[in-house]
Amino acid sequence: MTVYTEKDLGKALKDELDTIEIEGDLTKKVLRIKATGKVAWAIAIGAIGIAVTILISSGGTGAPVSGLVGFGAVSVLGSATSVSAVSIAVAAGGVSALNSLRRYRVVEQSGKKVVLKRR
């Protein structure tokens, strides 16, 4: 499946697809998520988890609060990648999708295209 948006990637992760092809600007963000070290990832995923919980439980009305809570993720991933990570997690229904994304391996990378294969 080829994905271009965080929403599509969240769905692909939720569906546990074996191969996911990512194209466009999302490729850089996904590679950054995958490249984050274990300790930094623990900090980021904690902050993202709180932001996602606030967004899902408030029906989106908690966006300003979740933005503040996501500061830990921003300091690790940068703001654009953090926003993408939260969007992917919301689309997939939780932060477990982001952990599953980190378990995929990059089998092809060229320009604005990355192909991930599930381990």
C-alpha positions in Angstrom: 0.0 0.0 0.0 1.3 3.5 -0.9 0.6 6.2 1.7 1.0 10.0 1.4 -0.6 11.2 4.7 -0.3 10.5 8.4 -3.9 9.3 8.3 -3.2 6.7 5.6 0.0 5.6 7.5 -2.0 5.3 10.7 -4.5 3.0 8.9 -1.8 0.9 7.3 -0.1 0.4 10.7 -3.5 -0.4 12.4 -4.1 -3.0 9.6 -0.6 -4.4 10.2 0.3 -4.4 6.5 3.4 -6.3 5.7 4.8 -3.7 3.3 4.1 0.0 3.4 5.4 2.4 0.7 5.6 6.0 1.9 5.9 8.9 -0.6 6.3 12.7 -0.2 7.2 14.8 2.8 6.1 12.2 5.2 9.2 10.1 4.4 11.6 12.4 6.3 9.3 12.4 9.4 9.0 8.6 9.4 12.7 8.2 9.0 13.3 10.6 12.0 10.8 8.6 14.1 12.6 5.4 13.2 16.1 6.9 13.9 15.3 8.1 17.4 17.3 6.3 20.1 15.6 4.2 22.8 15.9 6.7 25.7 14.8 9.7 23.5 12.0 7.6 22.1 10.7 6.7 25.7 10.5 10.5 26.4 8.8 11.3 23.1 6.3 8.4 23.2 5.3 9.4 26.7 4.6 12.9 25.7 2.8 11.8 22.5 0.7 9.3 24.4 -0.6 12.0 26.7 -1.3 14.3 23.8 -3.1 11.5 21.9 -5.2 10.6 24.9 -6.3 14.2 25.4 -7.2 14.5 21.7 -9.1 11.3 21.5 -11.0 11.7 24.8 -11.9 15.3 24.1 -13.0 14.7 20.5 -10.3 17.2 19.4 -11.3 20.0 21.7 -8.2 19.4 23.8 -5.8 20.5 21.1 -4.3 23.5 22.9 -3.6 21.4 26.0 -2.2 18.5 24.0 0.1 20.9 22.3 1.6 21.9 25.6 1.9 18.3 26.8 3.6 17.4 23.5 6.6 19.6 24.4 8.7 16.6 25.4 8.1 15.1 22.0 9.0 18.3 20.2 12.3 18.6 22.1 13.2 15.1 20.8 11.7 14.9 17.4 11.2 18.5 16.3 7.8 20.1 15.9 6.9 18.9 12.4 7.7 15.3 13.2 5.9 15.5 16.5 2.7 16.8 14.9 3.0 13.9 12.4 3.5 11.4 15.1 0.5 12.6 17.0 -1.6 12.5 13.8 -0.4 9.0 12.9 -1.3 7.8 16.4 -4.7 9.4 16.4 -5.5 7.9 13.0 -4.4 4.5 14.2 -6.3 4.8 17.5 -3.3 5.0 19.8 0.4 5.3 20.3 1.0 1.6 19.9 1.0 2.2 16.1 4.1 4.4 16.5 5.9 1.6 18.4 4.9 -0.8 15.6 6.2 1.7 13.0 9.6 1.4 14.7 9.5 -2.4 14.3 9.3 -2.0 10.5 12.6 -2.1 8.6 13.6 0.2 5.7 14.0 -2.0 2.6 14.2 0.8 0.1 14.9 4.5 0.3 15.2 6.9 -2.6 14.5 10.6 -2.6 10.9 11.1 -1.4 10.1 7.4 -1.2 10.6 4.9 1.5 9.5 1.3 1.6 9.0 -0.4 4.9 8.7 -4.1 5.6 7.3 -5.6 8.7 9.7 -7.8 10.7 
